[in-house]
Amino acid sequence: MKPDSPFQYNRWESDIDHIIWLPPEFSEWEGKKCVYITGSRGTGKTTILRGLEWKYRLRNKSLNEQLKKNPFKKRYIGVYLNMPEFISEHFINWPPRKDGIDYNIWDEERGRIYSLYIEYQILQLFIVAIQELRGENILKFSPEDEFETVETISLERSEIKNFSKQYCGNMKVNTLSDLRLCFKRMHENIRSCAINDIELQPISGYPTLQMGKMLEEVVSYLINLCSKGYEIKNEEENTHSDLWTLKVCIDQSESPEHYQQKAINTMVAVQETGNLSFAIASLSGTIDINSTYIPKHPLTDADRKHFSLEEIYGKPSKFHKFVEAVSELRFKKFCNNQDISIDIKYILGEWDINALLLPILKKSENKKAKEFIKRAEKNQGIEFFDFKRKDLPLEQLGEELNFYEDSDEQYWNEINSNAMEIDSNIPPLYQTYIVEKLEMKLPHQQSTKYEIRAQKSREIRKKMVAAMLCLCKEYKVKQIPYAGYYMIMNMSDQSIRDFLRQMHEIYIFENKSAEKFIKSRINIKTQNIAIHQASENRFRGIRNETTYYLSEVVSLINSLGQITAKIQSSCPSSLKTPEKGRFLVDFDLMKSEDERKTLREILLMARNSYLIKIYDFSNISKDNRILFSPHKLFAPKFGFSYRGAYFNISISGERLLKLCKEEDEKEYKKNIDKIVSEIIKDDNTVSLDKWIK
């Protein structure tokens, strides 16, 4: 049964047939060097790791098409495991610290046991992969090779026989299946002892090697087995191209405790043979990618590389290519047609804010709105109010200030040269509004074009979104308009999930076949209704996202959304300092340690559920000050800028926590209004350029 739309979003574990897109950076991620991949939820971390996994490379249609039906050309076998919190938490204080044992010795011992727990799981997965790939005739070793390899491993690692004697009924270990079963029971025994908080037995059944060394040793034998059955022409041509390698993909590595992360890092650090590499994914700012248990040997770029998906997709050219590629793959699958192509920019259009405002102001019954339109119409033809597309700054295209990088200059030039001209029949609404509200003096006729453009940029362009919000509030527009390619790209906030959420609703409201949809230009009204629905659904879905502090997190987003919308639409304050709304909490100013801890946990929960964006997460669990804002997809729900916010405002941690916990509706509203009035009165905003953490 087909999903409701090609954009239907499901969590990875809920989808039956996944679509996997390989970005240009993927070739570097699948190299022999270990990589750490970090990013917010929805940036595609799990998809990337699954793209490395052997079973998806073998059977996934979208992946096979991109790999040109040669999924094992680079001769690595990827296995995937995640690190759920409900398992890792059992190891926090296990094995228990014995009296008189130094903390560092105990810490390293529990790290070693946790490492073994992971190593045995990896070996199980690797053996399953070997057996399956042999069945597919991708691996070609003989039964004799298998028996010989298993015997060698059993002799080299004597603890396997010791364990099988006591826990496997003295089972003989002759085949890969026997070996896998033994590793499975050794793995399960560790977990059982941790859950039941009992001493690990038998001691003789587990090696005392350094973390990761047992894994590396056994993998070396298994890699040699995988590489048998291939003819190598001569020694000169043998550059190890026929030797397989293992790539271990570890997901959700933010869940383990810090000592567990150190254990995994140590496994990465000790690899020497080149037979084994790691690809480790986690939420940004929630994992230590440096510390190990090896004295004076932190992980560096010599051991591994770090890739931040937020930095990669922070460039509009990267993220736009990402969503275009994913959309096209989805339509090809949905229509069962590999010749389909899709142009999201054409479908959504590149609407100017004035084009969004005019229809709703014309339909308004507010007399002042109609009078305002007439005043704006009088400004048509005046050069200062005349905005051609080529004159628009990057801000008006809907991109954040930190997107404007020299590396993207070619991309923006292409956008501007191919973009539609702004309809000259539409009056300059937001320009007129700004000029009137700020009582601006227009440039003299003798002013040069350069001077006019500089004034436009300084006094008009950067305030256009604030003008839209204020204008809608003043003329009592019930629903602020959100539509167009650049607005949707912005409100996706670098998350493919949020992009799909919006596009799914647009597809449903448009109610056309997929073939007709990709050839259509979706009108503003349909987009606006659908985008508001997507935003509302996202807010309602918070209850499915958070595990702890559910009501507090919902109240947090509701509070931040309301405050942001109110301060961004408060004229003339918001026109003087437009798009405020990056909230700065200083935990040092909070008197109660318990309150500090609770608020931090609420913010972390909201951040991990991709509900707020934290701007500096170098050490989010310990930083004394945290700067954050609600995610942009909440903009239509609450009525704030689709670009989010540019300016910081301080907010009391105690008052924010009180809002999160307040149950009395009248008191809640009173506190919101008080915070907003103080922000507007004090205007204690700080430009991003001036704020120093």
Beta strands, then each sheet from edge to edge (+ up, - down):
strand 1: 34-38
strand 2: 76-82
strand 3: 245-251
strand 4: 276-282
strand 5: 304-308
strand 6: 580-586
strand 7: 612-614
strand 8: 625-630
strand 9: 647-650
strand 10: 685-687
sheet 1: 2+ 3+ 4+ 1+ 5+
sheet 2: 7+ 8- 6+ 9+ 10-
end
